[in-house]
Amino acid sequence: MARWTAVLWASAFAGCWAEPRVDGHFSEAEWAYLQTYRLPPLDPCPPRLGLAGAQCDDAAALGQALFFDPSFSGPLAIADDGVNGGLGAIGERGKVSCASCHMPDAWFADRRSNPAATSLGAAWTGRNATSLVNAAYQRSFLMHGEFTELAPLLEVPLTRPALLNSSKQELAAAIRARYQARYDAIFEPDLGGSDDEQIFVAASVAIEAYERRLVSGGSAFDRYLDEQWDAIPESAKRGLALFIGPALCSECHDGPLLGDGEFRNTGVQQHRPGASIAFVPATDLGRGRHTGDPADDGKFRTPGLRNVAETGPYMHAGQIPTLAGVVEFYRWGGDDAGFAGVKDPMMVPLELGDEDAADLVAFLETLTGEAVPAELRR
């Protein structure tokens, strides 16, 4: 709350002298604050193992091949019934890849699983697969922040039964069988080694090198920050003013990703009326499942909002299908019950009218950036 209070007081103080409004909508203090939303360059090389230059590029190419390769995935527990987006018959191996739930032409989110609430790998995951675009900017990973680095995260999709249902040993065997020459050219013995654990670490770095290239900027909002005043419509400008003002969105959704990455309980009902809940678990403790602290029950990482119009459904289990529904959820202070833990005290009804809600949606729709290059989507 301190950030917004400072901007509010600065704006009010300046207003005493009828300060000119930037583009007719924002005080100088507000416009200066909005410049902190610019997306900075990202180093394409993972910090682990000290890769650089062509070696890093080759690692990213290997990581891309592994991302799309289902050969090392384990047996399916859910069959393809022609309805739910399954990938084969129960017990079949080699059917699931990272791209199965992080679909390249769907902003690396999931549009395959049906219903589109939770994602289906080797089995139902219980959560909605989030987009990987711009994920490398994050400070923590998974919705409950189990990891603080991107590369080690590979262990989760690789080994969990609902995802690839595989193992480090099976990944290492696939690399020896299919990628040994490429692997050896990148990861010299002192970097990659030859045992399964060393190969897993090197492979995770390669996949991170690939994912660090899944970056999308250049949205209409970014052009507006560059003072291209006609880049977004007037409704979106009003929505942006609400976003950093009375709607209080920027209290949590600030910074270059439009999300601070902190963990909060927004009070979203696990089984919301009207949502696709067939494969949503009865409860989800969120961050509390990771930390074991009851105070963290029901908390999830505040997501970034870049490309948000392309990555529905929303919330941790896809409980809300549309952006308009998300705005309504926050407009009325979240749900009253049906979630783990205690709702954040900031979740209170807002004095927003229907036109305000529509303007907020209009602003969120300006956050869609340039598509990830085609050569990285196959």
N, C-alpha and C positions, 0 to 999 in steps of 0.2 A: 504493500500500500504506500510505502514511503516514496517510491519512484513517481507514482501518479500524483501524489500530494505535492511534490516539488514542482512538477510541470504545471499543475493547476494553479498554485500560488504564483509562479512566475508569469503565467498567462494573465491571471487576474491583475497582478501588479502592473504589468505592461499595458493592460487594457485601460488603466486610468488615464493614459496619454493617447488613447485611440490608436494603438499600434496598428500599422497596416497588416492586413491578413495575407498570407501566402496563398496565391490562387483563390483568394476570397474565402478560404475555409480555415486556415491554420495560423496560429500565432507563430512568431519567430522561434519561441521556445519549443512549441509542438513540432515545428518543421525540423528543428535541430535534433529533437528526439527521434523523429522518423528516420533520420539518416543512419541511426544505429541498426536499422533493419536491412541494410545492404549486405548481400551475401559476399563474403571475402573469397579470395582464391583458396584452393585446397591442395596441399601437397599430394600428388598422386602416388607417392611411395610410402608404404607402411613404415613406421619407425622401427619395427622389429627386424632383426637380421641385417640391417644396414644396406638394403638394396638401393641402387641408384641407376639413373640413366637407362641405357638399353637393357640392362639386367632387370630393372623394375618393369619395363615394358614387356619383356618376355615373360616375367612372372605373372603379369596381369593377363596376358594371352593364355597362359596355362590355367590361371584361375577361372577365366571365362569358359574354357573347355570343361573344367570340372563342374562349374555351375550348371551347365546344360547336360551333363553326363549322368544318366540314371543307372549306369552299369553296376555301381557299387552299393545300390540301395537293397535293403532286405525284404523279407516277405510281406506281402500285403495282408492286412487284417480285415479290410473292408473291400467287398467286391464291387466291380463296376456293374450297376444295375440299370444303366442307361438313363438315370435320373440325377443322381447325386454327384456326378463328375468323378467317379472312381476310375482307377487307372488300369484295372485288370482283374483277374480272378484271385480269390483268397489263396495265399501261399506263393503267388508268383513273385519273382525277384526281378531286380533291374528295371523297375517301372517308375520310380520317383526320383526326380532331380530337384535342385533348388528352384529351378524355373517352373516347377509344377505348381507351387503356391505363390511364387514371386514372378508373375507373368510379365515378360519384357514389354509386351504391347499393351499392358494395363498398368503402366507406371510401376512395374515390379511389385504390384499388389495382387490380390487373388480375385479373379472373376470366373474361375472355373468351378469351384465348389458350389454346390447347390443343395439347400438354400445358402445364400451368400452371407451368412452370419459367421460361422466358424469355418476353418479351413480343413481340407481333407488331403492328407498325405497318405502314408500307409494305413492310417486310421484317422478318426476325427480328432482335431487338436484341442478343441475347447475354446480357442480364441480366433480372432480375425487376423489373418496375416497382414502385416503393415507393409507399406511401400519401402523399398530400399533406396529410392532416389533421394539423394542428399543425406542418407543415413550416416555416412562417414563423418559428418560434422558433429554428430551427437556426442555427449559426454558419457552416456550410459546406453545399454542395449537390452532388448526385450522390454516389454511393457512394465515389468517390475524391477528393472535395473540390475539384473543379476550379474552383468558384465560391464566393465568400464573400458574395455578395449574391444575392437571389432574382430580381430583375428581369432582369439580364443573362443568366440561365440560359435564357431563352426561345430564344436563338440555337441551343441544342443540339437541342431537339425540332424546331424549325422547319427547320433546314438539314441535319440528318444524314439520309443516305439510308434508314436503317432506321426512321426515325420519321415525321415529316411529309414529308420529302423535298422541301422547298420552299425559299424564299429570302426575304430581306427585301423584295425587289422585288415578289414575288407577294403577300406580306402587305400591303404598302402599296397595291397595286392593289386588293385586296379591301376595304380600309378606304375608299379613295376611292369605290368602287362601291357599298358597302353601308352604310357607317357615317359618311360624311363630315360630316353635320350634327351628329351626336352627338359626333364627334371634335372638331370646331371649337368646340363649346360648352364642352368641358372643357379642351382644350389650346390656349390662346391662342397666337398666332403666336410669341411669345417663349418658349413652353414646347414646343409641339409641332412647329412648323415645317412645311414642306411637302415636303422631299426624303425619299427612301426611308429613309435612316438616321435622320432625326429622327422619322419616323412609327414606325419600328421601336422606338426608345427609348421613345416615348410609349406605344405598345401594350404593351410589356413592363411598364411601370409600371402600366398598367391591369390587366393580368393579375395582377401582384403584389397590387394592391389587392383583387382578388377572392380570391386565395388566402389573404390575411391574414384573411379571414373564415371560412376552413375550420378552425375551432377546436373542439376537443371536450375538455371537462373533465367534472366531475360524475360521475366513476366511483364505484363502490362503495368503492374504495380511498380516494378523496378524502373520501367521507363518513366513512370510518373515521378519517382524520386529523382530522376535525371532532369526534371522540369519539363518533360513533354506533357503539357497540361491537358492535351486531348487524348492521352493514352488510356484513361479510364473515364467512364461516364459520370455525370453529376451524382447519380444515385450511389455509385461506389465511393465518391468523395465524401458524401454525407455519411455513408457507412463507415469509412475510415475514421472520420471525426468521432463517431459513436464508439468505434473500436478502441480508440485511445482516450475516450472520454466517458460519458455516462454509462456505457455498456460494460465498462471495466474489463474488457477482454484482455487488454495489454498488461493487466496485473500478472497474468500467467503466460500470455502469448506475446512475448517480446523477444528482441534480439533477431539476428539474421534469419533464423529458421521460423520466426514467429511462434516460438515455444521455448520456455526456459528449461525444460527437461527436469523440473522438480516433480515430486510425487505428491499427489493430492487425491482425496476421496471426494469425487463430485456427486456421489449419490445416484449412480445410474442403476436402476433396477436390473437385476441379473436376467430375469425373464419379463421383459417389458410387454405389455399388451400390444398386439399387432406386429410384434417383431418375429423374425424367423428364429425360433428357439428350439427346434427339434434336436439339435446336437449341442446345445449350450449346457454346460454342467450346472447343477443346482446352485452351487456357490463358487466364488472365486475370491480368495483372500488377497489377490494382487501382491503388492510388495511384502505384505505380512507373511506370505508363503515363503519368501526368500529370507527375510530377516528374523522371523520368529517372534517379532515384537507385535503384540496386539494393537499397539498404536498405529501400526502400518497397515492393518487390515483394510482392504477395500481401496487402497491407494494405488494409482497407476501413474506412469510417467506422462507429464503434460506433453502432448505431441506437437511437433511443428506443423504449421498450416500451409506451407508451400505445396502447391498442387492439390490442395485438399478437395477441390471440386471434382477431381478425377479419381479419388481413392476411397470412395464409399464402399460398403456401409461403414458406419462410424461407431465409436466406443470399442471397448476391449473385446466384446463378443459380437460386434456388428448389430447392436440392438436398435440403432437408429439408421434408417436407410437413406435419408436425404439431408442436405445441408440446412434446408428450411426446418427440418425436424430438430436438428442440433441447436439451432438458434432458439427455437421454442423451448427446448429443454433448459437452456441456460436462462432464458427470459423469465421462466417461472421458478428458478432456483433448484432445478433438479427434481428427482423423485423423492417421495416421502418415506419409502420403505422398500424392502426387497433387495438390499445390498449389504455386503459385509462391512463391519466397522462403523465409524462415525463420520457423517458428512462434514466437509470443511465448512467452517462458519462463514466463509466468503460466499457460499452458495445460498444466496437470498434472491427473492423475486426482484426484478429490475423494472423501473418505470419506463418501459419501452412500448410504443404503439405498434400497430401492424405495419405501418409504413417504415418505421425504424427497423423492424425485423427484416423487411424486404431489402432495405438499404444495406444492412449487414451482409446479407447473402450476396448482394451485388458486389460488395467489396471482396468477399472471400473468392468470388469467381474470377477476380483479377489476379489471383496469386498463382495461376497456372503458368509455368515457365516453358522454356523450349524443351522439346522432346529429347531424350537421350539419343545420341547418334545411332543410326540404324545398324552400323557395324558392331555396336556393343549390345544389340538386342537379338543376336542369333548365335 
